[in-house]
Amino acid sequence: MRSMSSTGQRPPADDGDEPFQSTIERAAIGIAHVDVEGRFIHANRWLCELLGYAREELVGMTVKQVSHPEDRDVTDGVRAKLRAGLIDSFQTEKRYLRKDGSAVWFGLTISLKRGPLGEPLHDIAVMQDVSARKRAEEELRRSNERFRSLVNLSSDWFWEQDAEFRFTTFEGQGVADHGDVSVSAVIGKRPWELAGVVETSVDWEQHRARLLRHEPFRDFEYAYRDRKGKVHYISANGEPVFDERGAFAGYHGTTRDVTERKLNDERIRHLATHDGLTGLPNRVMFSQMLNFTIESSRRYGRRFAVLFIDLDGFKAINDSLGHEAGDTLLCEVAARLKKALRASDVVARLGGDEFVALLQEVAHHEQMAHAARKILSAVIEPVEIAGRACGVTASIGGSMYPDDAADERSLMKNADGAMYRAKQDGKNAFRCHGEGA
């Protein structure tokens, strides 16, 4: 015979189905019956053990007595709908307190048992311990909060993409600081579909192939042009995301604007290959260009010329008026040399007051001499510095490929030797290699 509960109520039978009651008692989930006043009138062994109460203690207590203070009223509204017959059952999650005061999360499925006339008798609650999942969700939420907090403190942008690589989230302090980034224009688009993306040397096909293989990526750089026409360089890092079943769900990662770094890199490369004062190619870059021209001319049977240019009278101006005046004069001469020659020709500064020119596709010596005369005429024009008209001239020596030499060292040596003969012959003059030697 079934014993009475502490409230004087007999635990509800289920049509005298003792095997059914035995199954409930042995179930690895919580099963409870709760009367219309919210008191436990039955609880199976699993529920009692999880909450830490003897059955005699738990039966007769109210649900709210063992509910977490913040979750005591979670089910009130939906229970009213259940008893009014508006719904047959409902599911929810809430926290309960064990006897020792620690909390446990339950996933609840609650239905209502009614009497012969449809009157509410008691709730039937099926309860599963979901504490481990809730702890994992809370840790993930905190992890995301920490991550986004760090992102907000940095200049990075945090983003998420769906399984089709479309942006679903795009946020961070970097977005707020970057006034030309429109979040609404990003959401729903793939990176290569964004307005303003500049076609550069980026291999988008290779990047898309990596995404399709669900591989992480680091320091993937591309460029876009903002609404004002300015080009920005972007560096992105991404990790694939998989759902609880292991199915690919998309990507998440960070992006930052590396425009300043890219510009600095370009400035460094420019300084390594160009003269810091005049902006002309320096000796290193001229050597590279000359050797390239030698190879190209050898392959296609072309001729070209090298002119060695040394200024006459520069030292006197530099010594009398100072280095600033000398620098001004060198910059003006550099500009005149470029203007006197064709766009396809190259002018470089070797150092001091020495310049060199590479004349592309020169068919004969007279064509080289014509270019030299244009330079002499351009250089001799006075330059006004600090209210004074300063004048210099140039001594120029020329050497042709392949007539006079067929390698860099010989071409430069021959042009330099011809330039010294021009100086010896009175300056402000041009001499070809072999002429008057």
Secondary structure, DSSP 8 states (H G I E B T S, - for coil): -----TTS-----STT-HHHHHHHHH-SSEEEEEETTSBEEEE-HHHHHHHT--HHHHTTSBGGGSB-GGGTTTTHHHHHHHHTTS-SEEEEEEEEE-TTS-EEEEEEEEEEEE-TTS-EEEEEEEEEE-HHHHHHHHHHHHHHHHHHHHHHHSS-EEEEE-TTS-EEEEESHHHHH-TT--HHHHTT--GGGSTTEE--S--HHHHHHHHHTT--EEEEEEEEE-TTS-EEEEEEEEEEEE-TTS-EEEEEEEEEE-HHHHHHHHHHHHHHHB-TTT--B-HHHHHHHHHHHHHHHHHHT--EEEEEEEEESHHHHHHHH-HHHHHHHHHHHHHHHHHHS-TTSEEEEEETTEEEEEETT--SHHHHHHHHHHHHHHHHS-EEETTEEE--EEEEEEEEETTT-SSHHHHHHHHHHHHHHHHHTTSSEEEETTTT-
